[in-house]
Amino acid sequence: MFEIRTDLAVEEKESFPGDGGEVGGVSLKEWKRASGNIKLTEVVILDGMGARAMGKPKGTYITIEADNLGKEDEGYHREVSEELAAQLKKMVKGLRRRGEIPDKGSVKVLVVGLGNPSVTPDALGPLVLGNLRVNRNINMPEDGEEAIISGIVPGVMAQTGMETAEIIKGLIRETKPDVIVAIDALAARSIRRLGTTIQLTNTGIHPGSGVGNHRHSLTKESLGVPVLAVGVPTVVGAAAIVHDTISTLIGTLASHMETKGMGDFLEQLEPDEQYQLIRELLEPEFGSLYVTPPDVDQTLKRLSYTISEGIHLAFYENSR
C-alpha cells in the first residue's frame, strides 16, 4: 500500500477498505456532539498487530473534526474548547485509574509548546503557550482540586543547539510534573482537514511526526512521565493534493460521454502507482513540497485561543 504522509490516526484508518473498523488490533468509534456541529472519532490501537497496520504506537487517538473552526464564531470555538477539555479530562482520569499519576491531590502539568514561532505553519505550540495561564509560580497548595500548571516553549535545535527532549528532561528533573501536555502542528493527508481538526492522543510525540519532524521521542518511555499530545494539521503534501485532484478529474472525465476515454491511462493505474507517478514528476522539480493555506496565520491565532481555553477548562474548572 502506498503511503502518503499523515500524522492523523483517523486518516490512517480511512486508508483501509470499508469503514476502517475491520482492521485487526484496532478499535473504532465515531459519534457527534449533541449540537451536531462537531464529529469525534476514537481510534484505539490495541496491540502490536494494530500498531503495525496503522504505522502508529499503541494507544488512544481522539479526533475532533469541526469544519467551521476557521470562522470567527466565538460560540462555536467555545464548544470545541469544551469538547477538547472533556477529552483531556477523560485521558487524565484514565492515567489516575491506571496509577500512572497520583490519584489524589492536584495534578502537576507541564505544557510544552513545540515548534518554531518564526515559521508560521509550525508556530501553533508557541502561540498556545502565549495564551496559557500558568500558576505554578503562585505556590498553590498541592492538595487542592485545581491543577498546578507550568509551561515552556523549548524552541528548535537550530535556535538552541539542544534537542527538545534534552531540555524537557532537565525540566522534569527540576519541576517533577505528573503529566506533560505537548502542543504541536501536524501534517495531514487531506487539505480539508487543515485548521479544522484537532487530534488528542495519550501516546506522546514520536520521531518523524509533526511539521518539525522531531528527531527524538517525547513519550512516557523516553521521559518517565505520561505525555498527552494535542495537534492540529497545518500542512499537506503537494503530491497528496495533486493525487486528490487527479482522482476527482478522472471521475469527472468518466462521467461525461465526450471525455469518457481521456482519463483511461490514469484510471488503469492502481492508487499507489498514481501517487508514485505524481511524486516522480513533482519531487525532482520541487522536492518534498508541503503546502499550507494562505490565511494560516489567522487560523492558528484563533486555534491557539481555542486550545489554550480547552486546557484551562480541563485543569482549572473541577479538573478532578
C-alpha positions, 0 to 999 in steps of 0.5 A: 500500500502506498503511503502518503504522509499523515500524522492523523490516526483517523486518516490512517484508518480511512486508508483501509477498505470499508469503514476502517473498523475491520482492521485487526488490533484496532478499535473504532468509534465515531459519534457527534456532539449533541449540537451536531456541529462537531464529529469525534472519532476514537481510534484505539490501537490495541496491540502490536498487530494494530500498531503495525497496520496503522504505522502508529504506537499503541494507544488512544487517538481522539479526533475532533473534526469541526469544519467551521473552526476557521470562522470567527464564531466565538460560540462555536470555538467555545464548544470545541474548547469544551469538547477538547477539555472533556477529552483531556479530562477523560485521558487524565482520569484514565492515567489516575485509574491506571496509577500512572499519576497520583490519584489524589491531590492536584495534578502537576502539568507541564505544557510544552509548546513545540515548534518554531514561532518564526515559521508560521505553519509550525508556530501553533505550540508557541502561540498556545503557550502565549495564551496559557495561564500558568500558576505554578509560580503562585505556590498553590497548595498541592492538595487542592482540586485545581491543577498546578500548571507550568509551561515552556516553549523549548524552541528548535535545535537550530535556535538552541543547539539542544534537542527538545527532549534534552531540555524537557528532561532537565525540566522534569528533573527540576519541576517533577510534573505528573503529566506533560501536555505537548502542543504541536502542528501536524501534517495531514493527508487531506487539505480539508482537514487543515485548521479544522481538526484537532487530534488528542492522543495519550501516546506522546510525540514520536520521531518523524511526526509533526511539521518539525519532524522531531528527531527524538521521542517525547513519550512516557518511555523516553521521559518517565512521565505520561505525555498527552499530545494535542495537534492540529494539521497545518500542512499537506503534501503537494503530491497528496493534493495533486493525487486528490485532484487527479482522482476527482478529474478522472471521475469527472472525465468518466462521467461525461460521454465526450471525455469518457476515454481521456482519463483511461491511462490514469484510471488503469493505474492502481492508487499507489502507482498514481501517487508514485507517478505524481511524486516522480514528476513533482519531487525532482522539480520541487522536492518534498513540497508541503503546502499550507493555506494562505490565511494560516496565520489567522487560523492558528491565532484563533486555534491557539485561543481555542486550545489554550481555553480547552486546557484551562477548562480541563485543569482549572474548572473541577479538573478532578 
